[in-house]
Structures are given as C-alpha cells and as structure tokens.
C-alpha cells in the first residue's frame, strides 16, 4: 500500500526554537476561505471591522471548490410532494424530486453570492425543478467569491496553513513559502471546518458518535460527455433503477459480482450541473477514517481515487449515456463530512433539529434533514423536519467554552453527531459564518469578549445585512434597536 504506515511507536523529537514574521494586525481574522469563512469575512467587513481572511489554498470556496461538493443543498423549508420522475419539460431529472415548494431560511451573504452566480451563468437558481438545490460551476464560485471579498474590502492571505495560536489567542501562526508568519487580531474566527484553532486555544471537543466513528469521506468528481437522452431512455425502460439522483442498483450489483466494482455502497449517486453534458458524481466512500489524522487522510486519498477510476470505467461500460464519458476534474482533496465538534455554551441536539426548536438567541436557521452516511459501510439515514418547519441555531453554539477571543463557524460548531449531519451543509455553514463575523466585529468595536456581546445587537446587524431570522425575532430586534447605538 503506497500510503505511509502509521508509526508503531510514538517517538517525539524536540524542534529548534524559531521566530515568525509579524505579517499584520487586524480587528477580525478569519481562518479558512470556505462558505463559513466567506460569510464571516464579508459580514464582519460590512459591520465595519478591518478583516483579514487567510486560506490554505490559492483560491476560495473550501469544500465547494477544493472538494467539488455540489450542488448546494436546499436551504428551504420542506413541503412533501409526490416523487416526480420528470421535471416540467418531461426530462428525467438528476436533481432531488421529492421537495415541494418551501420558504428560504438562509439569506444575507448566501443570497448575494447566489444572485451574482446566477447572473454570471455560474449557477441555476433554486426552484421546484432543481429540488431547491443550487447546481453551480466551481470555477465561477471561486471568481464570484473573490469579487465579493474585494468589494467588501477584505484583505487576503493565500497559501497560508494555520499551524498554531499565540498565547491568549492574540494571533495565529501560519506556515508559508516565506516561512512562518503571524497575524494578530482582536478576534479570531475558526472556519477551518475542523476546529483546529479553537482546540489549540483550549476549547474542548467531541468526535463522531458514541463509538468514535464519523461519517465517511467522499472524493467528488465531474464527468463530461454525458449523453442525457440515452440515459433517459434507459430510465424509461427501467423505471425502478433510478430515483431522482441515485440508483442503478442492478448494474452496480452486476459489476460488483464481476469484480469490476469494490465500493462500500449499493448504488450510484450523481447530480446535474449547470452544464448539460456533465454530472457531478458523489459515489466514492471511505469509512473508518478521520479528517484530522494525516495517515487516515493519506489512505483516504489513495483509496478514493482508486474508487473513482473504477466508477468511471463502470459508467462507460454499463450505463447508457456514459459510453464516451470521461473524468474532467476531481477534488483537490477528498471531501470530509465530519471531524471535531467544538463544545460551546450550548450544544445543538437532534431533538432540537427534528423538533424545529426555537431559541431567543437564534443567529441562524436550518431546515436540511438529518443526513447520516453510514460510518461503517453502505446505507444512509435520512430524517426530515416537520413540513414547513425550520430549527434555530443559538449564538452559544458558536462560542467555545474556555476561550475568550475565538469564535467557531461552519461544521465544527457545537452540536451532537446527529445534529451535525443537518447543519454541516454549505448554506447553513455560510449562515453561521455570517453570524460569527458580526459577533466578532461587534466584539472588536466594543473591546469585549465575543460572549459579552449582546445577542440583540448581533441579531439587529444580521437583519440589517439581510440574514434570515424568525419573524418574531425580527420584530423584537426592530423594537430593541429604536434609539439604540452600539
């Protein structure tokens, strides 16, 4: 096996002391340029803070672009509808078919991003035909994200991997081609997805479910030269073999029995993109690996790319419409669904999610189902919220215990394994990022710790920036803001 073997003995070697270049100081430092980081940086700048965003890669977008996680999942309340085999034009859909009309429950920065993407031709607006998902082009996503940050006045540091936190969380150490550099900030927002900085600053965390296992990793990839008409003809002739975005059970079984597929799943899952001859394939699965373990990550990259090669060959050989297809792009890295969940002042539970619980200190909302890919192998658990309902995410989920200058946003916020499977999707991640950015900007302006910022002030600024909160909270915020100043 080419992946380096984990050492049997834990031998620790001392490293020589070193110095780092002070690269700058700012009000708010956002670490990670994925959806959470974009929401955080733009919101903090809109709230009047000086903002620097540091990103490990040379582009923005995080899992949306580095891992090719597409489309954006629905951020609308769910209204059940009869499962549709076809869209309004009569064509077989490669998008969810069981989502009826609902209300959007994420706005703000996400809305700005999507409006710009759709105008550029880089995304398809959510509708009944898309199952309220948003198919997008990852290259357009990178460009539009960069434009929005430029317009907001956010300063950028690319190719900077966060490796440490200064004492009292006064700044972050980054490994760069120029050597180690430090950025100091009044408030740090951890948008790494893994809670790297919060943990180094002293925050406690949990990983996985009771047995420690996490959701599997998936290498996403795009296939071109897909011929939809031939695929639709196959689905019409074999109606039980395809359901919205997944299926081909019989063909997968046949290829597996022939020794041509060796996957920990029983079907194929792929989605339409804005390009008619392209699909986004979400069918690799690597279990019992952890995204904060370098040996596990190395194995997952090796294993998932072997799976991708098998899947591409399977599609060409067995599936009508894919005869001349080829992989046009794979993720820069394997997609990681779950790692650390930082313990905050409140921990969101699956009962909160499925019960659509409301909180007075809500700063974001979610309506995506509990969606757990089996940590041990094949199968997926999907549990929906009550029709038309959404749950609140309280500010306490973003505020780690035992830290004063660090806020978390994205999939690493405080919640249980089951709740995490809902709020981990990118629209909700961006909403928590926007709230974190506002809280950080207010904390920097007031000279307070983030947990000392009045939640009503965070909510007021969220409403001003077009974020989505419950109507009764919006009304309370408007009343509280009468004559108020921060």
C-alpha positions as CSV (number, residue, x, y, z in Angstrom):
1,X,0.0,0.0,0.0
2,X,1.6,3.4,-1.0
3,X,0.1,5.4,1.9
4,X,2.7,5.8,4.6
5,X,2.2,3.4,7.5
6,X,1.4,4.9,10.9
7,X,4.4,4.6,13.2
8,X,4.2,1.9,15.8
9,X,6.0,3.9,18.5
10,X,5.1,7.5,19.4
11,X,8.6,8.9,19.4
12,X,8.6,12.7,19.9
13,X,11.5,14.8,18.7
14,X,12.3,18.3,20.0
15,X,12.3,21.1,17.4
16,X,14.6,24.1,17.5
17,X,13.1,27.4,18.6
18,X,12.2,29.8,15.8
19,X,10.8,33.2,15.1
20,X,8.0,34.3,12.8
21,X,7.4,37.4,10.8
22,X,4.6,39.6,12.1
23,X,2.6,40.0,8.9
24,X,0.0,42.3,10.2
25,X,-2.7,43.2,12.8
26,X,-6.5,43.4,12.3
27,X,-9.8,43.6,14.1
28,X,-11.1,40.3,12.8
29,X,-9.0,37.4,11.5
30,X,-11.0,34.7,9.6
31,X,-9.1,31.5,9.0
32,X,-10.5,29.4,6.2
33,X,-12.0,30.7,2.9
34,X,-14.8,28.1,2.5
35,X,-18.5,29.0,2.8
36,X,-18.3,29.7,6.5
37,X,-15.2,31.9,6.0
38,X,-16.8,33.8,3.2
39,X,-19.9,34.5,5.3
40,X,-17.8,35.6,8.3
41,X,-15.4,37.8,6.4
42,X,-18.0,39.7,4.3
43,X,-20.3,40.1,7.3
44,X,-17.5,41.4,9.6
45,X,-16.4,43.9,7.0
46,X,-20.0,45.0,6.4
47,X,-20.3,45.6,10.1
48,X,-17.3,48.0,10.0
49,X,-14.4,45.8,11.1
50,X,-11.0,45.5,9.5
51,X,-10.8,42.0,8.2
52,X,-8.1,39.6,7.0
53,X,-9.0,36.2,5.6
54,X,-6.3,33.6,5.5
55,X,-6.7,30.5,3.3
56,X,-4.5,27.4,2.9
57,X,-5.1,27.1,-0.9
58,X,-4.7,29.7,-3.7
59,X,-8.4,30.0,-4.2
60,X,-11.7,30.4,-2.2
61,X,-14.6,28.2,-1.8
62,X,-13.5,25.4,0.6
63,X,-15.4,22.2,0.1
64,X,-17.5,23.8,-2.7
65,X,-14.4,24.2,-4.9
66,X,-11.5,22.2,-3.4
67,X,-13.6,19.1,-2.8
68,X,-16.2,19.8,-5.6
69,X,-19.1,19.3,-3.2
70,X,-22.1,20.2,-5.4
71,X,-24.8,21.2,-5.7
72,X,-25.6,23.4,-2.7
73,X,-28.3,21.5,-0.8
74,X,-31.7,23.0,-0.2
75,X,-32.0,25.9,2.3
76,X,-35.8,26.0,2.0
77,X,-38.4,24.5,4.4
78,X,-39.5,21.1,3.2
79,X,-43.1,20.6,1.9
80,X,-43.7,16.9,0.9
81,X,-44.7,16.3,-2.6
82,X,-45.2,13.2,-4.8
83,X,-41.9,11.9,-6.0
84,X,-41.5,13.2,-9.6
85,X,-39.8,11.1,-12.2
86,X,-39.6,14.1,-14.6
87,X,-39.3,17.8,-14.5
88,X,-41.7,20.3,-16.1
89,X,-40.2,19.8,-19.5
90,X,-40.6,16.0,-19.3
91,X,-36.9,15.2,-19.0
92,X,-35.5,12.8,-16.4
93,X,-34.2,14.9,-13.5
94,X,-30.8,14.5,-12.0
95,X,-31.8,16.6,-9.0
96,X,-34.0,15.8,-6.0
97,X,-37.6,15.1,-6.9
98,X,-39.3,14.9,-3.5
99,X,-39.0,18.6,-2.4
100,X,-42.1,20.7,-2.7
101,X,-42.3,24.5,-2.5
102,X,-40.9,26.0,0.7
103,X,-39.6,29.2,2.2
104,X,-35.9,30.1,2.1
105,X,-34.5,30.2,5.6
106,X,-30.9,31.4,4.8
107,X,-30.3,34.9,3.3
108,X,-27.7,37.5,3.7
109,X,-24.3,36.7,2.2
110,X,-25.6,33.5,0.7
111,X,-28.3,35.4,-1.2
112,X,-25.7,37.8,-2.5
113,X,-23.4,35.0,-3.6
114,X,-26.2,33.1,-5.4
115,X,-27.6,36.2,-7.2
116,X,-24.1,37.0,-8.5
117,X,-23.5,33.4,-9.6
118,X,-26.9,33.1,-11.4
119,X,-26.3,36.4,-13.2
120,X,-22.9,35.2,-14.4
121,X,-24.3,31.9,-15.6
122,X,-22.4,30.0,-13.0
123,X,-25.4,28.6,-11.1
124,X,-29.1,27.6,-11.6
125,X,-31.5,29.3,-9.2
126,X,-33.3,27.0,-6.7
127,X,-36.8,26.0,-7.9
128,X,-39.1,23.0,-7.9
129,X,-37.2,21.7,-10.9
130,X,-33.9,21.7,-9.0
131,X,-35.4,20.3,-5.9
132,X,-34.5,23.6,-4.4
133,X,-30.8,22.7,-4.6
134,X,-28.4,25.0,-6.4
135,X,-26.3,23.4,-9.2
136,X,-23.2,25.6,-9.6
137,X,-19.9,25.8,-11.5
138,X,-16.9,25.6,-9.1
139,X,-14.7,27.9,-11.2
140,X,-17.4,30.6,-11.2
141,X,-17.8,30.1,-7.5
142,X,-14.1,30.9,-7.0
143,X,-14.3,34.1,-9.1
144,X,-17.6,35.4,-7.6
145,X,-16.3,34.7,-4.0
146,X,-13.2,36.7,-4.8
147,X,-15.3,39.6,-6.2
148,X,-17.4,39.8,-3.1
149,X,-14.4,39.9,-0.8
150,X,-12.8,42.5,-2.9
151,X,-15.9,44.7,-2.8
152,X,-16.2,44.2,1.0
153,X,-12.6,45.4,1.5
154,X,-11.3,42.1,3.0
155,X,-7.6,41.6,2.8
156,X,-6.4,38.1,1.7
157,X,-3.5,35.9,2.5
158,X,-3.4,32.8,0.3
159,X,-1.1,29.7,0.6
160,X,-1.1,30.1,4.4
161,X,-1.7,27.0,6.5
162,X,-2.7,27.8,10.1
163,X,-0.5,25.8,12.5
164,X,-0.7,27.4,15.8
165,X,-2.3,30.0,18.1
166,X,-0.4,32.6,20.1
167,X,-0.8,32.7,23.9
168,X,-4.2,34.2,25.0
169,X,-5.3,33.7,21.4
170,X,-3.8,37.0,20.4
171,X,-3.0,35.8,16.9
172,X,-2.4,32.8,14.6
173,X,0.8,31.3,13.2
174,X,0.8,30.3,9.5
175,X,3.2,28.1,7.6
176,X,4.0,29.7,4.2
177,X,6.6,29.6,1.5
178,X,8.1,32.7,3.1
179,X,8.5,30.9,6.4
180,X,6.3,31.2,9.5
181,X,4.2,34.3,9.7
182,X,1.9,35.6,12.4
183,X,-1.3,37.6,12.1
184,X,-2.6,39.3,15.2
185,X,-6.3,40.1,15.7
186,X,-8.7,41.3,18.4
187,X,-11.0,38.3,17.5
188,X,-10.2,35.1,15.6
189,X,-12.9,33.2,13.7
190,X,-12.1,29.5,13.2
191,X,-13.6,28.5,9.8
192,X,-11.2,25.6,9.3
193,X,-14.1,23.1,9.4
194,X,-12.1,21.0,11.9
195,X,-11.9,23.5,14.9
196,X,-8.1,23.5,14.6
197,X,-7.6,26.9,16.1
198,X,-10.3,26.7,18.8
199,X,-8.8,23.4,20.0
200,X,-5.3,24.9,20.1
201,X,-6.7,27.8,22.1
202,X,-8.0,25.4,24.7
203,X,-11.5,24.5,23.6
204,X,-12.9,21.1,24.3
205,X,-14.4,19.0,21.6
206,X,-16.1,15.7,20.6
207,X,-15.5,13.5,17.6
208,X,-18.0,11.2,15.9
209,X,-20.8,9.2,17.5
210,X,-20.6,7.1,20.7
211,X,-18.2,4.6,19.2
212,X,-16.0,7.4,17.8
213,X,-16.8,6.7,14.2
214,X,-17.5,9.6,11.9
215,X,-19.3,9.9,8.5
216,X,-17.3,8.6,5.6
217,X,-15.2,10.6,3.2
218,X,-16.0,11.1,-0.4
219,X,-13.9,12.2,-3.4
220,X,-16.2,14.1,-5.7
221,X,-15.5,14.3,-9.4
222,X,-17.1,15.8,-12.5
223,X,-17.8,13.7,-15.6
224,X,-18.1,15.2,-19.1
225,X,-19.5,13.9,-22.4
226,X,-22.6,12.6,-20.7
227,X,-25.5,12.0,-23.1
228,X,-28.7,12.6,-21.3
229,X,-31.1,11.3,-24.0
230,X,-29.6,7.8,-23.9
231,X,-29.6,7.8,-20.1
232,X,-33.3,9.0,-20.1
233,X,-34.2,6.2,-22.4
234,X,-32.6,3.6,-20.1
235,X,-34.5,5.1,-17.1
236,X,-37.8,4.9,-19.0
237,X,-37.2,1.3,-19.8
238,X,-36.0,0.5,-16.3
239,X,-38.1,2.8,-14.0
240,X,-37.2,1.1,-10.8
241,X,-33.5,1.6,-11.5
242,X,-33.3,5.4,-10.9
243,X,-34.8,7.7,-8.3
244,X,-34.1,11.4,-8.7
245,X,-30.3,11.5,-8.1
246,X,-29.4,7.9,-7.3
247,X,-29.9,4.3,-8.4
248,X,-28.5,1.8,-10.9
249,X,-28.7,-0.9,-8.2
250,X,-28.9,-3.9,-10.7
251,X,-25.9,-2.6,-12.7
252,X,-23.9,-2.0,-9.6
253,X,-24.7,-5.4,-8.4
254,X,-23.7,-7.0,-11.7
255,X,-20.4,-5.1,-11.9
256,X,-19.6,-5.9,-8.2
257,X,-20.2,-9.6,-8.9
258,X,-17.9,-9.4,-11.9
259,X,-15.1,-8.0,-9.7
260,X,-15.2,-4.6,-11.5
261,X,-16.5,-2.6,-8.6
262,X,-15.4,-2.7,-4.9
263,X,-17.4,0.0,-3.2
264,X,-19.0,0.5,0.3
265,X,-22.3,1.5,-1.3
266,X,-25.0,-0.3,-3.2
267,X,-25.9,2.4,-5.8
268,X,-24.6,5.4,-7.8
269,X,-25.3,9.0,-6.7
270,X,-24.8,11.9,-9.1
271,X,-26.2,15.3,-9.8
272,X,-26.8,17.6,-12.7
273,X,-24.6,20.7,-13.0
274,X,-25.2,23.9,-15.0
275,X,-23.6,22.2,-18.0
276,X,-26.0,19.8,-19.9
277,X,-23.3,17.2,-20.8
278,X,-21.9,17.0,-17.3
279,X,-22.7,15.3,-14.0
280,X,-21.2,15.6,-10.5
281,X,-20.5,12.2,-9.1
282,X,-20.8,11.5,-5.3
283,X,-20.2,7.8,-5.2
284,X,-16.9,7.1,-3.6
285,X,-17.0,6.2,0.1
286,X,-14.1,5.7,2.5
287,X,-15.1,4.6,6.0
288,X,-13.3,4.4,9.4
289,X,-11.1,7.4,8.6
290,X,-10.7,10.7,10.4
291,X,-10.0,14.0,8.7
292,X,-7.7,15.3,11.4
293,X,-5.4,12.4,11.1
294,X,-2.7,12.7,8.4
295,X,-2.3,8.9,8.0
296,X,-6.1,8.5,7.6
297,X,-6.2,11.3,5.1
298,X,-3.4,9.8,3.0
299,X,-5.2,6.5,2.9
300,X,-8.5,8.1,2.0
301,X,-6.9,10.0,-0.9
302,X,-5.3,6.8,-2.2
303,X,-8.4,4.7,-1.7
304,X,-11.0,7.2,-3.1
305,X,-9.0,7.8,-6.3
306,X,-8.9,4.1,-7.0
307,X,-12.6,4.0,-6.5
308,X,-13.1,6.9,-8.9
309,X,-11.2,5.0,-11.6
310,X,-13.5,2.0,-11.0
311,X,-16.6,4.1,-11.1
312,X,-15.6,6.0,-14.3
313,X,-14.9,2.6,-16.0
314,X,-18.2,1.2,-14.7
315,X,-20.2,4.1,-16.1
316,X,-18.6,3.8,-19.5
317,X,-19.1,0.1,-19.7
318,X,-22.5,-0.5,-18.1
319,X,-24.6,2.7,-18.2
320,X,-26.2,4.1,-21.4
321,X,-25.3,7.7,-22.0
322,X,-21.8,7.4,-20.5
323,X,-20.1,5.4,-23.3
324,X,-17.8,8.3,-24.3
325,X,-17.7,10.0,-20.9
326,X,-14.5,10.9,-19.0
327,X,-13.4,12.4,-15.7
328,X,-12.8,16.1,-16.4
329,X,-12.0,17.1,-12.8
330,X,-11.7,15.6,-9.3
331,X,-11.4,17.3,-6.0
332,X,-8.1,18.8,-4.9
333,X,-8.7,16.8,-1.8
334,X,-11.1,14.2,-0.6
335,X,-14.3,15.6,0.8
336,X,-14.5,15.4,4.6
337,X,-18.0,15.3,6.2
338,X,-17.2,15.3,9.9
339,X,-14.3,15.7,12.3
340,X,-14.3,17.7,15.6
341,X,-17.3,19.4,17.0
342,X,-16.2,22.1,19.4
343,X,-18.1,22.2,22.7
344,X,-19.8,25.6,23.1
345,X,-22.0,27.3,25.5
346,X,-24.9,25.3,24.0
347,X,-24.8,22.0,22.2
348,X,-27.5,21.6,19.5
349,X,-29.2,18.2,19.6
350,X,-31.0,16.0,17.1
351,X,-34.2,16.7,19.2
352,X,-33.7,20.4,18.6
353,X,-33.3,19.8,14.9
354,X,-36.2,17.4,14.3
355,X,-38.4,19.2,16.8
356,X,-37.7,22.5,14.9
357,X,-36.8,24.1,18.3
358,X,-36.8,27.9,18.5
359,X,-34.3,29.9,20.6
360,X,-34.4,33.6,21.8
361,X,-30.7,33.9,21.0
362,X,-31.0,32.5,17.5
363,X,-28.5,33.7,14.9
364,X,-29.1,31.3,12.0
365,X,-31.7,28.7,10.9
366,X,-31.7,25.3,9.2
367,X,-34.2,23.0,7.6
368,X,-32.0,20.4,6.0
369,X,-32.7,16.8,7.1
370,X,-30.7,14.7,9.4
371,X,-28.5,13.0,6.8
372,X,-26.0,10.4,8.1
373,X,-24.0,8.4,5.7
374,X,-23.3,5.1,7.4
375,X,-19.9,5.4,9.2
376,X,-19.4,1.6,8.8
377,X,-20.4,1.0,5.2
378,X,-23.4,1.1,2.9
379,X,-26.7,2.9,3.6
380,X,-27.8,6.4,4.6
381,X,-30.2,7.6,7.3
382,X,-32.5,10.5,6.3
383,X,-34.9,12.1,8.8
384,X,-36.8,15.2,7.8
385,X,-38.2,18.1,9.9
386,X,-41.9,18.6,10.2
387,X,-43.4,20.0,7.0
388,X,-42.8,23.8,6.6
389,X,-40.6,23.9,9.7
390,X,-37.1,25.1,10.5
391,X,-34.9,25.0,13.6
392,X,-32.9,27.8,15.2
393,X,-29.1,27.8,15.9
394,X,-28.3,29.8,19.0
395,X,-25.3,32.0,19.4
396,X,-24.0,29.8,22.1
397,X,-23.2,27.1,19.5
398,X,-20.5,29.4,18.1
399,X,-18.9,30.4,21.4
400,X,-16.4,27.7,22.6
401,X,-16.1,27.1,26.3
402,X,-12.8,28.1,28.0
403,X,-11.8,30.6,25.2
404,X,-12.2,34.3,25.1
405,X,-11.1,35.6,21.7
406,X,-12.1,32.7,19.4
407,X,-15.4,32.1,17.6
408,X,-16.2,29.0,15.6
409,X,-18.4,28.8,12.4
410,X,-19.2,26.1,10.0
411,X,-19.5,22.4,10.5
412,X,-17.3,22.4,13.7
413,X,-19.9,24.4,15.8
414,X,-21.3,22.9,19.0
415,X,-23.7,20.1,18.3
416,X,-24.2,16.3,18.6
417,X,-23.2,13.8,15.9
418,X,-26.8,13.6,14.7
419,X,-27.5,17.3,14.7
420,X,-24.2,17.9,12.9
421,X,-25.4,15.8,10.0
422,X,-28.0,18.6,9.3
423,X,-26.2,21.8,9.9
424,X,-23.0,20.7,8.1
425,X,-24.4,21.6,4.7
426,X,-22.9,24.7,3.0
427,X,-25.9,27.1,3.1
428,X,-26.3,26.7,6.9
429,X,-22.5,26.8,7.2
430,X,-22.5,30.2,5.5
431,X,-25.3,31.5,7.8
432,X,-23.3,30.6,10.9
433,X,-20.3,32.2,9.3
434,X,-22.2,35.5,8.8
435,X,-23.3,35.5,12.4
436,X,-19.8,34.8,13.7
437,X,-18.4,37.6,11.6
438,X,-20.9,40.1,13.0
439,X,-20.3,38.9,16.6
440,X,-16.6,39.3,16.1
441,X,-16.9,42.8,14.5
442,X,-19.0,44.0,17.4
443,X,-16.7,42.4,20.0
444,X,-13.7,44.2,18.4
445,X,-15.5,47.5,18.3
446,X,-16.7,47.3,21.9
447,X,-13.5,45.9,23.2
448,X,-15.3,42.9,24.7
449,X,-15.1,39.2,24.6
450,X,-17.5,37.7,22.0
451,X,-19.6,36.1,24.7
452,X,-20.1,39.6,26.2
453,X,-21.7,41.0,23.0
454,X,-25.5,41.4,23.5
455,X,-27.2,38.9,21.2
456,X,-29.8,41.5,20.3
457,X,-27.1,43.6,18.7
458,X,-25.9,40.6,16.7
459,X,-29.5,39.9,15.6
460,X,-30.0,43.6,14.7
461,X,-27.0,43.6,12.4
462,X,-28.0,40.3,10.9
463,X,-31.3,41.7,10.0
464,X,-29.6,44.8,8.5
465,X,-27.5,42.6,6.4
466,X,-30.5,40.7,5.1
467,X,-30.0,37.4,7.0
468,X,-33.0,35.2,7.7
469,X,-34.3,35.1,11.3
470,X,-37.8,34.2,12.6
471,X,-40.3,37.0,12.1
472,X,-40.9,37.4,15.9
473,X,-37.2,37.9,16.4
474,X,-37.0,40.4,13.6
475,X,-39.8,42.3,15.3
476,X,-38.1,42.2,18.7
477,X,-34.9,43.3,17.1
478,X,-36.5,46.3,15.5
479,X,-38.1,47.3,18.8
480,X,-34.9,46.9,20.7
481,X,-33.0,49.0,18.1
482,X,-35.2,52.0,18.4
483,X,-32.8,54.8,19.5
484,X,-30.1,52.2,20.3
485,X,-26.5,52.6,19.2
486,X,-23.6,50.2,19.6
